[in-house]
């Protein structure tokens, strides 16, 4: 399983307990790829990653899961 799929699956599991968590994977024009999971009610990141590819950004996000 790739890191993008792993992050999507982990987010899906989270939604069972935290239905207002957003998952975003994007490439803004001024930065590298970004991937994050945002807890709307608490107003904080659950995971965040940024890198030169979507796979690497998701890998970085998985490393920070629950540590932010």
WOPELIN-V668347 format. One line per field, one symbol per residue. psi: psi as a letter, one per 30 degrees, with the letter a starting at -180 (. if undefined). A space follows every 50 residues. Layout:
psi: ???
//
This chain:
psi: kleeeeeeeeeeeefefifhkkkkjljlffaakkklkkjeefhlkekklk afleeeeeeeeeefkgf.
//
